[in-house]
Structure formats: C-alpha cells, structure tokens
Amino acid sequence: MPGVTLTIDGRTARVPEGTSILDAARRVGVKLPTMCHVNGCKPRAVCRMCVVALGGSLRLVPSCATTVTEGMQVQTDTPEVETARKLLMEFMLAEHGECDDPNCAIERLARQLGVYSTRFQMDKSLQEDDFSSKFITVDPENCILCDRCVQACGKDQQVIVRAGRGRSVAISFDTGLSMRDAACTDCGDCLSVCPAGALAEAGSDV
C-alpha cells in the first residue's frame, strides 16, 4: 500500500494512505488527548480535544478526523493548540457538572491540561434522570455529549442518538423513549465507553 510521509512535532512518520493524524501521532509516540474518540468507530470530532496545528495554516483541525497528506507538518503543542484545549476543557467541565468520582476520566484529563475550574455554566434543569431500566440508569446532568455511547450503540443497532437543537441537545433513546421502552438489548456497550458516569449499571454508585 502506498505510504505518506509527514512530520509531527519534528518527528518523521511514514504511514499508509488514509491514516488519521491521530493514528499517525500514536505511531511515533506522540500522545494526543481525546474524549469522544472510540477505536474502531468512525470519528465524530465533537469534543475537539485532539486539535492540532498544520504548518502554513492558522486553522486548528481535529486530528481524529483529518487524514494525513504527503509532506504535512503537524504541531501538537503550540500555544494556540494549548489555549484551545483548555477552553474546550472548561466547556466540558461545565457540561459535566460537579463530580465526586476520584477516578473520573474527565476530571483526570482536566488536571493533565492544567484546568481546575470552569467559567461557564450549563442549565440542564429540563433533563430528567431515567431509572426505568433494570440494567442501565441515565443521568443527563453528567453527560458531556461526547457521543461515545452513540458510536458504541451504532455497532449493532442505533438505539442511542443525539436529539434536540441548541441548548436542548441531549442523548436520546429511540428519539424520545425511556430506556425501558427503547429497543435496547442491554448489551452494555454504551456503559463500557461512557467517560462521564451519565450511563451506569443499575444499582452501582456512579
């Protein structure tokens, strides 16, 4: 298969055509932060945490959804990239709300980026918890709209979707049904990828 040569933070990488910048970076040992990315699924690029700068361009691009090109020059740690990630992290913390889970992936990533608080607030007062299922509980207040559950669910049948517009956007089940009444098979794939505790096994302390 024809290859593509590029540089990432000064490191030369030779990767197959069609490789994403994110995967190319991993090949040369450059770790990029991600939150919405699920290996094996088509990238959604909704969290934008993996943004990078391209040589000759002022625009930042999501590395998970950008394919490498010959001679591409990628920078992953410019001041502009770091500023963008910290701002995005603040929005994510606002979406997530207060969290007392010491193992929370979102809080852990925030600390890695040097973000310990947020200037923003999100009103989720119209979104109600869903305890209708015997297997999975839904806490929309914790949801950060990363779409990881949407991606995992779509591997078999698309029960979980993103619904609504603007401030009313939320994760939905069969577009408006309760978890109990939706066509969910209780496979648990969504539980395994949710980083926020918005989806949890019924009876757990999350």
N, C-alpha and C positions, 0 to 999 in steps of 0.2 A: 504494500500500500504506500502511495506517495506520502512523503513527510513534509512538515512545515518547520522551519527554524525561526525562533524568536528569542528575545531576551526578556527575562523577568528579574527586576532589581539587579541588572547587570549579569545575571546568570544565563548562559545559553541553554536553550532547550530545543530538542528535536522531537516532535510529536506527530502522530498521524493526523491527516486532514480531518476536519470535523471535530477536533478536540476543543473543549471549552478552555478558556483561560484558567478557570478554577482547577480543572484537572491537570492542566499543564503546570501550574504552580505547584501542585502537590507532587508532581513527578520530580521537581528539582528541590523539594524540601521547603518550599515557601508555604506557610500555613496562613490561610485567609479565614476570617471569621464568617460563619454562616448561621442562619437560623431557619430560613424557610426551605433550605435545600434538603431533598431526600434522595439518597443514592438510588439509581435505577429508575427514577421518575423524571419526566420532562420538567426542566426548570421553570419555576413560576416567577422568580425575580421580584417578589413582593416585599421582602424585608430590606433589600438593597445593602445589607451589611457587608457583602463581599465586593463592594465597588472598588475599582482600580482606575488609575490614570493611564492614558495611552499617549505615547510620545507624539508631539505635534498637535494635540487636541486638548482643549480646555474642558471638554465634557468627560464626566466620570461615567463608567459603564459597569453594569453588574457582571462580574467575572463568570458566574454560573451560566449565564445565558448569552455570552459573547464568544463566538468561535474565533480561534486563532487564525492569523493570516501571515504569509511569508514576510519576514523582516519586522514584524510587530515588536514594538518596545513597550513593555508593561512596567509600571511603577506601582507598587502596592502600599507604600508608606510615606507618600508626600504629605506635607501639611494640609493640603486641600482634602486628601483622602481621609486623614485622621479627623479633621473637623467634621466632615460629612458623616462619618461613622458615629461620632459622639452625639451629633444631633439626632441621627436616626435612633440611637440607643435611648435617648431621652424620650422620644415618642413611644418607643417600645415599652419603656418602664411605665409611662402614663397609661398605656393600653392595659398593661398587666396589673396595675394597682398594687396595693400593699401585699407583701408576701413574707411569710414567716418560715418558708421552707429553706433550710440551710443548704440543701442540695439543688436549689432552683437553677436551671441552666441559664435562664435569662439574667438573674442576679449575678451569676458567675461570670458571664460574658461582659456584663456592665463593669464589674470590677477589673477585668482584664483590660478594658478600654479606658479605665480611669474615670468612669461615670458612676457617681454615688447618689445622685438625686436627679429629679426632673423638674423643669419649669412649667410643664404642661399638665393639664387635667383632661380626663375623658369622662363624659357623662354616660354611664351605662344603666341608668335607673330604670329604663324601659325594658331591659333584658332580664328575663327571669331564669332562675335555676331550673333544671329539668331532672327530676328524680324518678321519672315514670318507668324507666327500665330497671329490671332486676340485676343487670350486669354492668351498665355504664351510667355514670352521672355526668351532668353537663353544668359547668359553672362559667357562664359567659363573661363574668367580671374578670376572670383570669385570662381570657382569650386575647391573644395579640394579633390575630388574623394573619398568621404566618402561612396558612393553607397547607400545612404538613398533613393534617388529617384528611383534607380534600384529596391530596395526592395519593395517600395510602389507601383510602377508600376506593379510589378510581381504578385500582389494580384489578378489582373483581367486578363490582357494580357501584355506580355512583349514587350512593345514598346521601353522603355529606356534600353540601355545596355552599358556596358563598352567595348570600342573598341580600337584597336591600340596596340602597343607594346612600351616598354621603355618610352622615353620622349614624344612619340606621343600619349600616352594613353589619352583618353578623353571620356566623356559621349556622347553617340550617340543615334540617334532615328531611329529605324528600320535599324540599321547599315549603316548610311551614308545619310539618307534623311533629308530634312529640317523638322522642327517641323510641318509646314503646310502640307507637303506631307506625313508625317508618319501617321500611323493608330491610332493616339492619339484621345481619345474620350473627351478630355478636362475635365476629372473628377476632376482634381485639387489635387489629392492625392500627387503628387510629390511636389507641391507648399507647402503643409502643413508640409512636413518633411525636406525641404532643409534648412540647417542652415547658408548657406553662401551667399544667395542672387543671386546665379547663375541661379536659376529658379524663375521668378517673374511674377505676374499677369500683363498682358499688360496694360500700362498706369499708373502703380504705379511708385513711386520714388525710389524703391530699386535699 
